[in-house]
């Protein structure tokens, strides 16, 4: 067991969070000494804060944790989902002063400071969450300089219409897994999580990870057994060229599997439209009904946009439905080896109810 006392209390400075709609919250700032500016969203997971903070899908956003105590078990390098956080800042009720876990390598406070992530603690996150549920994801800013924070909040923008994938995708291709694995997969990196790569490798895939701007011709030239469309941040309609490339791949006969943003981009490639949810789905406790079996899966989710299944111009069936609000959670192209889900079967963090989908992908590649 490792126990450590951080210096966060000594470095706390009075600060405040201001939303663009004028709502204000008092707190104390730690982490990087800078103003955090972005779209404010809330995550309801009870644990897994490190995986959440390092998920590239949070690019452009300020993450609010609804669970009151964050940082209790510290951080370690193995739980990072990316090399560095892409979020703009973190909002919590209580940032733990002490962490205790045998796997811990540093405190969450030290982690934030090392990565230059601004944090505000002492916020009434229950009031903030209620406000976001009523008014939707609202841009805002926090920091110690009230005038500067108010100006930043007034000028803050949402994720609509911004290609955030370009800020997190790999600049050059790389490979993951054993080169002699049974299946060769080309994965589009729209902001791919390391846990997804681990799951693909676990089910027998050698993965070539390629930039989001990679053409369909370049993917096909790699002669893959399967094509994977990863998770990622922001507005799917703003990802330059992605839907067009996937549209060319749909008729190739190669099995294709998409997760989260990859699901939305596939939907666009099939002629569908995407729309923004009021406050998104962010957490590890969303019930999803598997239409074919009627079974309910508890899933991990992190997305602000969704596919309108009524807008699709291909023969597609909805395979999964969110039981909280009826949002489409999965698609399958009838007659072709193509499917996708809106939720995260790899979890990281969250439940593993949907992990079977990786096996379904390999089954398609092996048939």
C-alpha positions as a LaTeX table, in Angstrom:
\begin{tabular}{lrrr}
\hline
Residue & $x$ (\AA) & $y$ (\AA) & $z$ (\AA) \\
\hline
Unk1 & 0.00 & 0.00 & 0.00 \\
Unk2 & 1.26 & 3.44 & $-0.89$ \\
Unk3 & 0.21 & 6.54 & 1.01 \\
Unk4 & 1.17 & 10.06 & 0.05 \\
Unk5 & 0.23 & 13.59 & 1.08 \\
Unk6 & 0.07 & 16.02 & $-1.82$ \\
Unk7 & 0.75 & 19.74 & $-1.74$ \\
Unk8 & $-2.57$ & 20.69 & $-3.30$ \\
Unk9 & $-3.87$ & 22.36 & $-0.14$ \\
Unk10 & $-0.79$ & 24.59 & 0.01 \\
Unk11 & $-1.17$ & 25.61 & $-3.66$ \\
Unk12 & $-4.90$ & 26.24 & $-3.69$ \\
Unk13 & $-6.00$ & 29.72 & $-4.72$ \\
Unk14 & $-9.47$ & 31.20 & $-4.58$ \\
Unk15 & $-11.10$ & 30.96 & $-7.98$ \\
Unk16 & $-14.35$ & 30.66 & $-9.79$ \\
Unk17 & $-16.14$ & 28.93 & $-12.64$ \\
Unk18 & $-18.23$ & 31.09 & $-14.98$ \\
Unk19 & $-20.50$ & 29.62 & $-17.65$ \\
Unk20 & $-21.20$ & 31.51 & $-20.85$ \\
Unk21 & $-24.84$ & 31.85 & $-19.83$ \\
Unk22 & $-23.76$ & 33.81 & $-16.74$ \\
Unk23 & $-24.06$ & 31.09 & $-14.07$ \\
Unk24 & $-21.19$ & 31.30 & $-11.55$ \\
Unk25 & $-19.62$ & 28.92 & $-9.01$ \\
Unk26 & $-16.99$ & 29.54 & $-6.35$ \\
Unk27 & $-14.07$ & 27.21 & $-5.78$ \\
Unk28 & $-10.31$ & 26.88 & $-5.43$ \\
Unk29 & $-7.85$ & 26.40 & $-8.28$ \\
Unk30 & $-5.03$ & 23.85 & $-8.34$ \\
Unk31 & $-3.14$ & 22.14 & $-11.13$ \\
Unk32 & $-1.76$ & 24.38 & $-13.88$ \\
Unk33 & $-1.83$ & 28.10 & $-13.18$ \\
Unk34 & $-3.89$ & 28.98 & $-16.24$ \\
Unk35 & $-7.49$ & 29.57 & $-17.21$ \\
Unk36 & $-9.46$ & 26.47 & $-18.18$ \\
Unk37 & $-11.76$ & 27.19 & $-21.13$ \\
Unk38 & $-14.04$ & 24.73 & $-22.89$ \\
Unk39 & $-17.43$ & 23.07 & $-23.14$ \\
Unk40 & $-18.55$ & 21.92 & $-19.69$ \\
Unk41 & $-19.84$ & 18.33 & $-19.48$ \\
Unk42 & $-20.40$ & 15.96 & $-16.57$ \\
Unk43 & $-19.35$ & 12.32 & $-16.08$ \\
Unk44 & $-21.22$ & 10.06 & $-13.66$ \\
Unk45 & $-18.63$ & 7.28 & $-13.27$ \\
Unk46 & $-17.69$ & 6.39 & $-9.69$ \\
Unk47 & $-14.10$ & 5.43 & $-10.51$ \\
Unk48 & $-11.68$ & 5.45 & $-13.42$ \\
Unk49 & $-10.94$ & 9.18 & $-13.29$ \\
Unk50 & $-7.49$ & 8.73 & $-14.84$ \\
Unk51 & $-8.88$ & 6.84 & $-17.85$ \\
Unk52 & $-11.56$ & 9.51 & $-18.25$ \\
Unk53 & $-9.16$ & 12.44 & $-18.07$ \\
Unk54 & $-6.78$ & 10.84 & $-20.61$ \\
Unk55 & $-9.54$ & 9.81 & $-23.05$ \\
Unk56 & $-8.88$ & 11.87 & $-26.24$ \\
Unk57 & $-12.64$ & 12.10 & $-26.76$ \\
Unk58 & $-12.70$ & 14.90 & $-24.16$ \\
Unk59 & $-10.68$ & 17.29 & $-26.33$ \\
Unk60 & $-12.15$ & 20.78 & $-26.12$ \\
Unk61 & $-14.08$ & 20.07 & $-22.93$ \\
Unk62 & $-14.02$ & 20.76 & $-19.20$ \\
Unk63 & $-14.84$ & 17.53 & $-17.34$ \\
Unk64 & $-17.09$ & 17.74 & $-14.28$ \\
Unk65 & $-17.05$ & 14.67 & $-12.03$ \\
Unk66 & $-20.36$ & 14.08 & $-10.29$ \\
Unk67 & $-18.74$ & 11.68 & $-7.81$ \\
Unk68 & $-17.62$ & 13.94 & $-4.93$ \\
Unk69 & $-14.20$ & 12.47 & $-4.04$ \\
Unk70 & $-11.70$ & 12.28 & $-6.88$ \\
Unk71 & $-8.07$ & 11.15 & $-6.60$ \\
Unk72 & $-8.41$ & 8.64 & $-3.75$ \\
Unk73 & $-6.24$ & 5.94 & $-5.33$ \\
Unk74 & $-3.72$ & 8.12 & $-7.16$ \\
Unk75 & $-2.51$ & 7.52 & $-10.72$ \\
Unk76 & $-0.15$ & 5.22 & $-12.60$ \\
Unk77 & 1.22 & 5.12 & $-16.14$ \\
Unk78 & $-0.54$ & 1.86 & $-17.04$ \\
Unk79 & $-4.00$ & 3.44 & $-16.77$ \\
Unk80 & $-3.39$ & 6.26 & $-19.25$ \\
Unk81 & $-5.59$ & 6.03 & $-22.36$ \\
Unk82 & $-3.28$ & 8.40 & $-24.26$ \\
Unk83 & 0.14 & 9.96 & $-23.84$ \\
Unk84 & $-1.39$ & 13.10 & $-22.31$ \\
Unk85 & $-4.86$ & 14.46 & $-21.46$ \\
Unk86 & $-6.64$ & 16.29 & $-24.27$ \\
Unk87 & $-9.30$ & 17.87 & $-22.04$ \\
Unk88 & $-9.15$ & 21.61 & $-21.31$ \\
Unk89 & $-9.59$ & 21.24 & $-17.54$ \\
Unk90 & $-11.25$ & 19.36 & $-14.68$ \\
Unk91 & $-13.97$ & 20.37 & $-12.21$ \\
Unk92 & $-14.43$ & 18.45 & $-8.93$ \\
Unk93 & $-16.10$ & 18.74 & $-5.55$ \\
Unk94 & $-13.18$ & 17.40 & $-3.50$ \\
Unk95 & $-9.71$ & 16.58 & $-4.83$ \\
Unk96 & $-8.23$ & 14.03 & $-2.42$ \\
Unk97 & $-5.25$ & 15.30 & $-0.40$ \\
Unk98 & $-4.02$ & 11.75 & 0.20 \\
Unk99 & $-4.07$ & 8.75 & $-2.08$ \\
Unk100 & $-3.64$ & 5.10 & $-1.14$ \\
Unk101 & $-3.21$ & 2.20 & $-3.56$ \\
Unk102 & $-0.46$ & $-0.33$ & $-4.21$ \\
Unk103 & $-0.43$ & 0.56 & $-7.93$ \\
Unk104 & $-0.15$ & 4.32 & $-7.38$ \\
Unk105 & 2.90 & 6.14 & $-8.75$ \\
Unk106 & 1.84 & 9.73 & $-8.06$ \\
Unk107 & $-1.14$ & 11.70 & $-6.80$ \\
Unk108 & $-3.82$ & 12.97 & $-9.16$ \\
Unk109 & $-2.83$ & 16.51 & $-8.20$ \\
Unk110 & 0.77 & 15.83 & $-9.22$ \\
Unk111 & $-0.51$ & 14.22 & $-12.43$ \\
Unk112 & $-2.47$ & 17.36 & $-13.32$ \\
Unk113 & 0.49 & 19.62 & $-12.56$ \\
Unk114 & 2.86 & 17.49 & $-14.67$ \\
Unk115 & 0.52 & 17.62 & $-17.67$ \\
Unk116 & $-0.36$ & 21.31 & $-17.26$ \\
Unk117 & $-4.09$ & 20.67 & $-16.71$ \\
Unk118 & $-6.00$ & 23.37 & $-14.78$ \\
Unk119 & $-8.31$ & 22.10 & $-12.04$ \\
Unk120 & $-10.93$ & 23.74 & $-9.88$ \\
Unk121 & $-12.07$ & 22.05 & $-6.68$ \\
Unk122 & $-14.65$ & 22.92 & $-4.03$ \\
Unk123 & $-17.34$ & 23.39 & $-6.72$ \\
Unk124 & $-20.94$ & 22.51 & $-5.90$ \\
Unk125 & $-20.99$ & 19.83 & $-8.61$ \\
Unk126 & $-24.58$ & 18.81 & $-7.80$ \\
Unk127 & $-25.82$ & 22.31 & $-8.65$ \\
Unk128 & $-23.59$ & 22.45 & $-11.71$ \\
Unk129 & $-24.85$ & 19.07 & $-12.96$ \\
Unk130 & $-28.48$ & 20.09 & $-12.48$ \\
Unk131 & $-27.78$ & 23.26 & $-14.46$ \\
Unk132 & $-26.20$ & 21.30 & $-17.32$ \\
Unk133 & $-29.11$ & 18.85 & $-17.38$ \\
Unk134 & $-31.54$ & 21.74 & $-17.68$ \\
Unk135 & $-29.58$ & 23.93 & $-20.10$ \\
Unk136 & $-27.36$ & 21.44 & $-21.91$ \\
Unk137 & $-23.58$ & 21.37 & $-22.23$ \\
Unk138 & $-22.55$ & 25.00 & $-21.81$ \\
Unk139 & $-19.15$ & 26.53 & $-22.62$ \\
Unk140 & $-17.38$ & 28.22 & $-19.74$ \\
Unk141 & $-14.11$ & 29.09 & $-18.04$ \\
Unk142 & $-12.49$ & 28.93 & $-14.62$ \\
Unk143 & $-9.46$ & 30.43 & $-12.96$ \\
Unk144 & $-8.26$ & 32.85 & $-10.29$ \\
Unk145 & $-8.49$ & 36.17 & $-12.19$ \\
Unk146 & $-12.19$ & 37.03 & $-12.13$ \\
Unk147 & $-12.09$ & 39.59 & $-14.94$ \\
Unk148 & $-10.06$ & 37.31 & $-17.20$ \\
Unk149 & $-12.31$ & 34.32 & $-16.43$ \\
Unk150 & $-15.47$ & 36.28 & $-17.22$ \\
Unk151 & $-13.97$ & 37.47 & $-20.50$ \\
Unk152 & $-12.88$ & 33.94 & $-21.41$ \\
Unk153 & $-16.31$ & 32.53 & $-20.52$ \\
Unk154 & $-18.04$ & 35.15 & $-22.66$ \\
Unk155 & $-15.84$ & 34.25 & $-25.63$ \\
Unk156 & $-15.93$ & 30.46 & $-25.07$ \\
Unk157 & $-17.42$ & 28.23 & $-27.76$ \\
Unk158 & $-18.95$ & 24.77 & $-27.94$ \\
Unk159 & $-17.55$ & 21.83 & $-29.87$ \\
Unk160 & $-20.01$ & 22.33 & $-32.74$ \\
Unk161 & $-18.41$ & 22.63 & $-36.16$ \\
Unk162 & $-14.84$ & 22.16 & $-34.92$ \\
Unk163 & $-12.61$ & 19.35 & $-36.19$ \\
Unk164 & $-11.16$ & 18.29 & $-32.84$ \\
Unk165 & $-10.02$ & 14.95 & $-34.27$ \\
Unk166 & $-7.21$ & 16.80 & $-36.06$ \\
Unk167 & $-5.81$ & 17.76 & $-32.64$ \\
Unk168 & $-5.61$ & 14.19 & $-31.26$ \\
Unk169 & $-5.03$ & 11.81 & $-34.19$ \\
Unk170 & $-1.63$ & 10.23 & $-34.70$ \\
Unk171 & 0.55 & 12.19 & $-37.18$ \\
Unk172 & 2.08 & 8.99 & $-38.58$ \\
Unk173 & 0.99 & 5.34 & $-38.80$ \\
Unk174 & 2.15 & 2.84 & $-36.15$ \\
Unk175 & 1.47 & $-0.80$ & $-35.29$ \\
Unk176 & 0.21 & $-2.56$ & $-32.17$ \\
Unk177 & 0.19 & $-6.24$ & $-31.25$ \\
Unk178 & 1.94 & $-9.36$ & $-32.49$ \\
Unk179 & 2.76 & $-9.34$ & $-36.20$ \\
Unk180 & 1.89 & $-13.03$ & $-36.51$ \\
Unk181 & $-1.60$ & $-12.60$ & $-35.03$ \\
Unk182 & $-4.45$ & $-14.30$ & $-36.92$ \\
Unk183 & $-6.08$ & $-11.05$ & $-38.06$ \\
Unk184 & $-4.66$ & $-7.89$ & $-39.58$ \\
Unk185 & $-6.75$ & $-4.78$ & $-38.81$ \\
Unk186 & $-6.34$ & $-1.21$ & $-40.02$ \\
Unk187 & $-7.67$ & 1.20 & $-37.39$ \\
Unk188 & $-8.53$ & 4.81 & $-38.10$ \\
Unk189 & $-7.28$ & 6.92 & $-35.21$ \\
Unk190 & $-9.93$ & 9.53 & $-34.54$ \\
Unk191 & $-8.70$ & 9.64 & $-30.91$ \\
Unk192 & $-8.24$ & 5.96 & $-30.19$ \\
Unk193 & $-7.95$ & 4.72 & $-26.60$ \\
Unk194 & $-5.17$ & 2.35 & $-25.60$ \\
Unk195 & $-7.69$ & $-0.01$ & $-24.03$ \\
Unk196 & $-9.31$ & $-0.51$ & $-27.43$ \\
Unk197 & $-5.96$ & $-1.53$ & $-28.89$ \\
Unk198 & $-5.43$ & $-3.95$ & $-26.01$ \\
Unk199 & $-8.84$ & $-5.54$ & $-26.63$ \\
Unk200 & $-8.18$ & $-5.91$ & $-30.35$ \\
Unk201 & $-4.82$ & $-7.52$ & $-29.63$ \\
Unk202 & $-6.43$ & $-9.80$ & $-27.03$ \\
Unk203 & $-8.84$ & $-11.25$ & $-29.60$ \\
Unk204 & $-6.01$ & $-11.94$ & $-32.06$ \\
Unk205 & $-5.56$ & $-8.74$ & $-34.04$ \\
Unk206 & $-2.38$ & $-7.11$ & $-35.30$ \\
Unk207 & $-3.36$ & $-3.45$ & $-35.69$ \\
Unk208 & $-2.03$ & $-0.84$ & $-38.09$ \\
Unk209 & $-3.15$ & 2.51 & $-36.64$ \\
Unk210 & $-3.44$ & 5.23 & $-39.28$ \\
Unk211 & $-4.16$ & 8.99 & $-39.14$ \\
Unk212 & $-7.74$ & 10.20 & $-39.47$ \\
Unk213 & $-6.95$ & 11.73 & $-42.87$ \\
Unk214 & $-5.90$ & 8.40 & $-44.42$ \\
Unk215 & $-7.62$ & 7.70 & $-47.75$ \\
Unk216 & $-9.65$ & 4.59 & $-48.48$ \\
Unk217 & $-7.13$ & 3.63 & $-51.16$ \\
Unk218 & $-4.28$ & 3.71 & $-48.63$ \\
Unk219 & $-6.28$ & 1.52 & $-46.23$ \\
Unk220 & $-7.11$ & $-1.02$ & $-48.94$ \\
Unk221 & $-3.47$ & $-1.07$ & $-50.07$ \\
Unk222 & $-2.57$ & $-2.48$ & $-46.65$ \\
Unk223 & $-4.76$ & $-5.53$ & $-47.44$ \\
Unk224 & $-6.45$ & $-5.75$ & $-44.04$ \\
Unk225 & $-8.73$ & $-8.51$ & $-42.82$ \\
Unk226 & $-10.78$ & $-5.86$ & $-41.03$ \\
Unk227 & $-11.19$ & $-2.10$ & $-40.69$ \\
Unk228 & $-11.81$ & $-0.37$ & $-37.37$ \\
Unk229 & $-13.20$ & 3.14 & $-36.80$ \\
Unk230 & $-12.20$ & 4.48 & $-33.39$ \\
Unk231 & $-13.70$ & 6.76 & $-30.82$ \\
Unk232 & $-12.80$ & 10.44 & $-30.83$ \\
Unk233 & $-13.86$ & 13.95 & $-29.84$ \\
Unk234 & $-16.34$ & 16.50 & $-31.04$ \\
Unk235 & $-18.68$ & 16.99 & $-33.94$ \\
Unk236 & $-18.61$ & 14.09 & $-36.45$ \\
Unk237 & $-19.81$ & 16.38 & $-39.23$ \\
Unk238 & $-16.66$ & 18.49 & $-38.80$ \\
Unk239 & $-14.15$ & 15.64 & $-39.27$ \\
Unk240 & $-12.66$ & 16.47 & $-42.65$ \\
Unk241 & $-12.86$ & 13.67 & $-45.23$ \\
Unk242 & $-13.68$ & 10.86 & $-42.80$ \\
Unk243 & $-17.22$ & 10.03 & $-43.95$ \\
Unk244 & $-16.15$ & 10.10 & $-47.59$ \\
Unk245 & $-13.30$ & 7.65 & $-47.00$ \\
Unk246 & $-15.55$ & 5.30 & $-45.03$ \\
Unk247 & $-18.20$ & 5.50 & $-47.77$ \\
Unk248 & $-15.63$ & 4.08 & $-50.20$ \\
Unk249 & $-14.75$ & 1.29 & $-47.77$ \\
Unk250 & $-18.34$ & 0.22 & $-47.13$ \\
Unk251 & $-18.60$ & $-1.61$ & $-50.44$ \\
Unk252 & $-15.21$ & $-3.31$ & $-50.20$ \\
Unk253 & $-16.51$ & $-6.50$ & $-48.58$ \\
Unk254 & $-14.00$ & $-6.14$ & $-45.73$ \\
Unk255 & $-15.51$ & $-6.42$ & $-42.22$ \\
Unk256 & $-15.79$ & $-3.02$ & $-40.56$ \\
Unk257 & $-16.40$ & $-2.19$ & $-36.89$ \\
Unk258 & $-16.93$ & 1.30 & $-35.44$ \\
Unk259 & $-17.09$ & 2.58 & $-31.88$ \\
Unk260 & $-18.48$ & 5.93 & $-30.66$ \\
Unk261 & $-17.28$ & 8.63 & $-33.10$ \\
Unk262 & $-16.51$ & 5.79 & $-35.51$ \\
Unk263 & $-20.17$ & 4.75 & $-35.23$ \\
Unk264 & $-21.27$ & 8.30 & $-36.03$ \\
Unk265 & $-18.92$ & 8.60 & $-39.01$ \\
Unk266 & $-20.18$ & 5.27 & $-40.33$ \\
Unk267 & $-23.72$ & 6.60 & $-39.98$ \\
Unk268 & $-22.78$ & 9.62 & $-42.08$ \\
Unk269 & $-21.09$ & 7.39 & $-44.65$ \\
Unk270 & $-24.41$ & 5.51 & $-44.93$ \\
Unk271 & $-26.20$ & 8.75 & $-45.76$ \\
Unk272 & $-27.37$ & 9.50 & $-42.25$ \\
Unk273 & $-27.39$ & 12.66 & $-40.20$ \\
Unk274 & $-25.99$ & 13.25 & $-36.73$ \\
Unk275 & $-27.33$ & 15.57 & $-34.06$ \\
Unk276 & $-26.13$ & 16.95 & $-30.75$ \\
Unk277 & $-27.60$ & 15.65 & $-27.51$ \\
Unk278 & $-28.56$ & 18.22 & $-24.84$ \\
Unk279 & $-25.86$ & 17.19 & $-22.36$ \\
Unk280 & $-24.46$ & 14.00 & $-23.88$ \\
Unk281 & $-23.84$ & 10.59 & $-22.38$ \\
Unk282 & $-20.79$ & 10.44 & $-20.11$ \\
Unk283 & $-20.46$ & 7.68 & $-17.54$ \\
Unk284 & $-20.09$ & 4.00 & $-16.79$ \\
Unk285 & $-23.69$ & 3.13 & $-15.99$ \\
Unk286 & $-25.89$ & 3.55 & $-19.09$ \\
Unk287 & $-28.41$ & 0.75 & $-19.76$ \\
Unk288 & $-28.56$ & $-0.37$ & $-23.39$ \\
Unk289 & $-31.01$ & $-2.93$ & $-24.84$ \\
Unk290 & $-29.63$ & $-5.45$ & $-27.32$ \\
Unk291 & $-32.56$ & $-5.55$ & $-29.74$ \\
Unk292 & $-31.99$ & $-9.10$ & $-31.04$ \\
Unk293 & $-31.97$ & $-10.74$ & $-27.60$ \\
Unk294 & $-33.85$ & $-8.23$ & $-25.46$ \\
Unk295 & $-31.03$ & $-8.37$ & $-22.92$ \\
Unk296 & $-29.89$ & $-5.23$ & $-21.12$ \\
Unk297 & $-26.21$ & $-4.32$ & $-21.05$ \\
Unk298 & $-24.75$ & $-1.75$ & $-18.66$ \\
Unk299 & $-22.32$ & 0.27 & $-20.71$ \\
Unk300 & $-19.60$ & 2.89 & $-20.60$ \\
Unk301 & $-20.36$ & 5.98 & $-22.69$ \\
Unk302 & $-18.74$ & 9.23 & $-23.70$ \\
Unk303 & $-20.33$ & 11.18 & $-26.54$ \\
Unk304 & $-22.19$ & 14.42 & $-27.22$ \\
Unk305 & $-23.56$ & 13.51 & $-30.65$ \\
Unk306 & $-25.75$ & 10.69 & $-31.97$ \\
Unk307 & $-26.93$ & 9.14 & $-35.26$ \\
Unk308 & $-30.48$ & 9.66 & $-36.48$ \\
Unk309 & $-31.36$ & 6.14 & $-37.74$ \\
Unk310 & $-34.39$ & 7.43 & $-39.66$ \\
Unk311 & $-32.07$ & 9.43 & $-41.94$ \\
Unk312 & $-30.02$ & 6.47 & $-43.21$ \\
Unk313 & $-30.34$ & 5.69 & $-46.92$ \\
Unk314 & $-28.98$ & 2.13 & $-46.75$ \\
Unk315 & $-30.60$ & $-1.09$ & $-45.56$ \\
Unk316 & $-29.57$ & $-0.79$ & $-41.92$ \\
Unk317 & $-31.00$ & $-2.19$ & $-38.71$ \\
Unk318 & $-30.69$ & $-0.69$ & $-35.25$ \\
Unk319 & $-29.03$ & $-3.30$ & $-33.02$ \\
Unk320 & $-28.86$ & $-1.44$ & $-29.68$ \\
Unk321 & $-30.99$ & 1.25 & $-28.03$ \\
Unk322 & $-30.26$ & 3.44 & $-25.00$ \\
Unk323 & $-32.94$ & 2.80 & $-22.39$ \\
Unk324 & $-32.56$ & 6.23 & $-20.79$ \\
Unk325 & $-33.54$ & 8.30 & $-23.82$ \\
Unk326 & $-34.03$ & 5.97 & $-26.80$ \\
Unk327 & $-30.86$ & 7.07 & $-28.62$ \\
Unk328 & $-29.53$ & 4.69 & $-31.28$ \\
Unk329 & $-26.65$ & 2.73 & $-29.72$ \\
Unk330 & $-25.78$ & 0.35 & $-32.55$ \\
Unk331 & $-26.15$ & $-0.28$ & $-36.30$ \\
Unk332 & $-25.69$ & $-3.20$ & $-38.66$ \\
Unk333 & $-25.66$ & $-2.96$ & $-42.45$ \\
Unk334 & $-27.95$ & $-5.70$ & $-43.75$ \\
Unk335 & $-26.16$ & $-8.10$ & $-46.07$ \\
Unk336 & $-22.68$ & $-6.72$ & $-45.35$ \\
Unk337 & $-20.09$ & $-7.43$ & $-42.60$ \\
Unk338 & $-20.41$ & $-3.95$ & $-41.11$ \\
Unk339 & $-21.57$ & $-2.93$ & $-37.63$ \\
Unk340 & $-20.99$ & $-0.23$ & $-35.03$ \\
Unk341 & $-21.94$ & 0.79 & $-31.51$ \\
Unk342 & $-22.24$ & 4.17 & $-29.86$ \\
Unk343 & $-21.12$ & 2.93 & $-26.45$ \\
Unk344 & $-17.67$ & 1.66 & $-25.40$ \\
Unk345 & $-17.38$ & $-2.15$ & $-25.27$ \\
Unk346 & $-13.75$ & $-1.81$ & $-24.16$ \\
Unk347 & $-14.93$ & 0.08 & $-21.03$ \\
Unk348 & $-11.77$ & 1.77 & $-19.69$ \\
Unk349 & $-13.35$ & 2.62 & $-17.28$ \\
Unk350 & $-16.66$ & 0.87 & $-16.81$ \\
Unk351 & $-18.51$ & $-2.43$ & $-17.13$ \\
Unk352 & $-17.54$ & $-5.18$ & $-19.60$ \\
Unk353 & $-21.04$ & $-6.31$ & $-20.63$ \\
Unk354 & $-20.42$ & $-5.39$ & $-24.28$ \\
Unk355 & $-16.90$ & $-6.82$ & $-24.65$ \\
Unk356 & $-18.30$ & $-9.67$ & $-26.78$ \\
Unk357 & $-18.45$ & $-7.24$ & $-29.72$ \\
Unk358 & $-14.71$ & $-7.61$ & $-30.30$ \\
Unk359 & $-15.25$ & $-11.34$ & $-30.76$ \\
Unk360 & $-18.07$ & $-10.62$ & $-33.21$ \\
Unk361 & $-15.59$ & $-8.57$ & $-35.22$ \\
Unk362 & $-13.09$ & $-11.44$ & $-35.41$ \\
Unk363 & $-15.90$ & $-13.84$ & $-36.29$ \\
Unk364 & $-16.73$ & $-11.69$ & $-39.31$ \\
Unk365 & $-13.07$ & $-11.58$ & $-40.31$ \\
Unk366 & $-12.76$ & $-15.35$ & $-40.00$ \\
Unk367 & $-15.85$ & $-16.22$ & $-42.00$ \\
\hline
\end{tabular}
